[in-house]
Each structure stands twice: as C-alpha cells, then as structure tokens.
Amino acid sequence: MRRRVTTLLGVHASELPSTAVGAGRRFLGGATLLLRGVRLYVRSPGLMLLGVIPALISGAIFLTAYALLVFFVDDLAAAATPFADDWATTPRSAVRVVAGLAFLGLGGLLTVLTFTAVTLVIGDPFYEKISERVERRYGGTPDEVEVPFWPSLRRSAADSLRLVALAALFGLPLFAAGFIPLVGQTVVPVIGAAVGGWLLAVELTGAPFSRRGKRLPHRRAALKADRPTALGFGVAVFVCFLIPLGAVLLMPAAVAGATLLARRSLGQPITEG
C-alpha cells in the first residue's frame, strides 16, 4: 500500500527518508548562517556600535509595549472569555490561562516582526553599511544598482508594512487555534515560529536584493527555491529575538547573516577566496 501511494505521488518510498534528511540539513545550514553573521559582527567592533544604536531605540519601545501586554494579559483573557464568568473556579482559570497564552503568543509574533520592520527603517543607513561590508568580503555585488536614499527608504517601509500585515493575517487564525487545549500550546507555537521565521527571512534580505534592483516578489521567489535554508535562518533569528535583549544585540548579526542568505539564494559565493 505504501509503495502504491508513493508511486502515485511520483516519489519512491526509498526516496522519502533521504528527501527529509536533505531538507533537514538545509534547514540546519540556514541556521548556521546566523552564527556566521554573529562571527562577522563580532570581528567588526565599529559595526557592532552602528548596529546596536537603532536596535536599542526600537527595542526600548517594543519591550515596553510587550511588558504592558504581560501586565494586562489577565484582563484581556477575561474580556475574551465572558462565557466562562459563571463557571467553577478551576475550569474558568484553565480557560483563561489558555487565552492568556494565546494573547502572549500572538503578541510575541507581531512584536518580533514589527520590531524588525521598524528597526530596519530607523537604522537603514547603518544596516545598509553592514550588508555592503559583508558583500565586499565575499566578492562584491554583481550588477549593483544605485538607488537614491529616500526612494529606497520608502520602498523598504512599504515592503515592511506588507509583511507585517501578512503576519497579522496569519496571526489571527493562530491566535484562535491557541485556545485549543494541548494543540494551542504545542503545535501552534511551532507553526508560529515557522511563519515568523519565513517572514523574517524575507524582511531581513531586503537590502541585498534591493542593491541588485530586485523587489519583494523577486525576493520571495529566490528564497522559495530553497525554502528549508531560508526557514532555518529565519526560525533561528525568530527564536533568538524572543530572548530578552536578543533582538537588540543580534539585529546587526541577523542583517549580516541575511546578506549571506541572499547571496546563497542567488547562487553567489559565501566563502572567502
């Protein structure tokens, strides 16, 4: 039966494990691009200072916003579950804990993605410089297109707004699924990390693609060609950004790693000659 099903799908049963292993290796390879970005970042103290300043500004804003969400999460959970007002204490508390976790999960997803979008806009000149230095280290940018600062900033802001809107679109059904016991606390966070990771990969690679005259649709298409690698990088960044101060400290490294991801997705070298 298994042979018949896999034959109908066009894949022989013996190929399935190797396919999964190959995707797993590419996923881990994508995650290591963030580590390589960290190494590049640490070797350049000047870049560290440049990259941290805009991240500190937006980080202070978004940490305060998330702290307020944590402070008011009990009230939000109660407002979202009025049907439980007359329940016994134990089931009412259980439902509201689940609701609170759903609010915190959605808030975490939107906070990470919005923080990244705002930080990239605030620190556009700084992160552009980091990305350019990474490009020069690995052979430069073929067919580089000169884009004036203000049009580039407007395009970057517009692309970021579209990606944040997309995150909200995905986040709402994930928020609703977060109310499902067990599934909401196990499967939903994994899906949320995958969605957030993909959107981060698309968002962070904006500068190197724009430098080549490629817009958001080109970026998505290039990253989709090796989705496991892009997901590996994006999920690693997403998880690190959830750590307190992780987003502030690792934002420049994420930009450096995203430049390597962009080069790899475009078939350009990411090893030093």
N, C-alpha and C positions, 0 to 999 in steps of 0.2 A: 504493500500500500504506500509506504514511504517513497519507494522508487518511482511509483506511478505519479504521485503528487509532484515530486521534484522534477520529473521529466516534463510534466505539463507546464511547470513554471520555467522550463528551459535551463534548469540547473541540476546537475547530477548530485546525488546525495553525498558523494565523497568530496564534493567541492565546498559544501557548506561550512565545515569547520575551518578550512583554510581561508575562506572569504571573511569569516568572523574574526579570525586571528589577524588577517591583513588590516581590517578596519580598526581593530584594537591597537595594533602597532602604530597606525597613522594617527589615531587619537592621542596616544602617548607622545608621539613625535610632535604633535601640535602643542601639547602641554609643555614640552621641553623648550619650545620657542620662547615661552615666558621666562624660563630660567636663563636662557641665553640673553634675553633682554635685560634681566637683572644684572648679569655679569657685565654687559656693555655699559650699563648705567653706573655701576659701582666703580668702574675704571675711569669714569669721567666726572670728577667732583664738581666741575663747573656746570655740567648738565644736571647734576643732582639738585643743585640750588635753583637753577632755572625752572626745572620741572615741578619742584615741590611748592613754589610760591602760589601759582594759580590753584593747585590742588588743595592747599591749606585754606584759601579763601572760600572755595565752593564746599570743601569738606566741613568747615565750621557751620555753614548754612544747613547742609543736609543732615549732619549729625544732630543738630538742634531740632530739625523737623522730625527726625525719626525718634528722638528722645521724647518729644511731645506725643507722638503716636503711642509709644510704650506707656506713657503716663496715663493717657486717656483710653487705652485699649479695653479696659473693663467696661467703661461707659459705652463704647462703640459696640462691644459684644452684646451688652444688654439691650441696646437700641435695635440691633439686628435680629434679636430673638425674643420679641414680645410674646410669642406664643408659649414661651416657657415660664412666664411670670407665675403661673399658678401651679407649676409642677413641684414635686417634692425637692428638697434641697440638693440631694445627690445628683439626680438626672439633670436638674437645672444648671448646676455647677459644671457638670461634664459637657453639656451642650455649649455653654458659654466659654469654656476653656478652648474647645474646638473652634468656636467662632473667633476668639481672640488670636489663636494661632493662624487662622486664615487671614485675618487683617494684617498680622505681622509679616506673613509670607508675601502677600501682595505688596505691602509697603516696602519690604526689602527688595523685591524685584524692581519696582518703579524707582526706588531711591538709588540703587546701583546704576541703572540705565540713565536716569535723569542727571545724576551726579556726573557721569562720564560725558554726557552731551554738553552740559553747562561748562564743565572744566575744559573740554576741548575748545569751546568757543572763547572762554576767558583767556586761556593760555595758547591760543592758536599760533602766535609767533614763536613761543618757546618750544612747543611740541613739533612745529614745522622744522625748527632748527635741529632738534633731536633726531627726527626722521631723516633729514638731509645728511647728517653726520653718519648715521648707520648706512645709508645708501652709498656714500663715498667710500666707506670702509670695505664694502663688498663689490666695488666696481662701478659705482655711479648709477645714474638714471638714464637709460636709453630713451631717446626721443622725448626729452623733457620739454614740457610746455610751460611757458611763463604765464602765470595767471596773476593779475593785479590783486592787491591785498583785499580790498573791500568786496569785489565780486566773489573772491574765494571765501571770505568770511560769510557772506550771505548764503552762498551755496551750502557751506558746511552747516550753518544754522538750520537751513531748510531741510537738509537731509537728516539732521539730528532730530528735528521735530517730527518728521515722518516716522523715524524709528521708534521714538518714544510713544507716538500714537499707536503704532503697531504693538508695542509692548503692552499698552493698556488694553488693546483689543484681545490679546492672548491672555492677559492677566485676569480679566473678568471671569471667563469660564473656569480658570484655575482657582480663583477665589471661591467660586460656587462649589467646585469639587472639593475644596478644602474642608467643607462641612461634613463630608462623608467619613465616618469613623474608620481608622486604620489607613484607608486609601489616601485620605487627605493629609496624613502625617508621614506617609512613606512614598507612594507613587507620585503625588503632586509635587513635592519638593524636587524630585529628580527631573520631572518634566519641566518644572520652572527653571532649574539650573541649565537644562539643555536649551530652552527658549532664550533665556537671558544670555547664555554663552554665545549662541549664534548671533544675536543682535549686537552683542559687544564686539564680536569679531568683525562684523560688517561696519560698525561705527568706528572702531579704532583704526581700521585700514583706510580711512577716508583720505588722509594726507598723501600717502604714496600713490594711490590711484589718481587723485586729482593732479598730482605732479606729472602724470602721464596723459592728462587730458581725458580721463575716464570717469564717468559719473556713476551714480548709485546703481543703475541696472547692470553696468559692466562689472561693478564690484561684486554684486550678488552672484552673477553668472560665473565669475572666475573662482569664487570661494565654493560655490556649489559643486564645481568639478572635482574637488577633493574635500567633501563635506566633513569626513571624520577628522582631518587635520585641523580644519577651521573650528570645529566643535571642541576638539581637545584644547586648543589655545583659549577659546572663548570661555569654556567652563572653568579652566584653571584660573583665568582672570576673575570670573564671576565669584568663585569660592573665596579667592584671596581678598576681593573687595568687600566681602561680608564680614571679614575680620575687622575689629575696631582699629582704625587708623590705617588699615591695609590699603584702602583706596588712595589715601593721601600719599603714602610712602611709595606705593608701587605704580602709580599712574605713569610716571616717565618710563619705567621699565616696560609697562604694557604697551606704550607707544613704540618703543624700540622693538619689542617682540612682534608687534603688529606689522612693522615695516618688513621684518624678516618673513612673516606670513604672506604679505602681499608679493614680495619678490618670489617666494616659492610658488605661489599660485600662478604667477605669470611666467614660470619657467626660467627665472633668472637666478644666478648663483647666490648662495648664502654661506659660502665658505670662503675664507680669506685666501687669496692667491699668494 
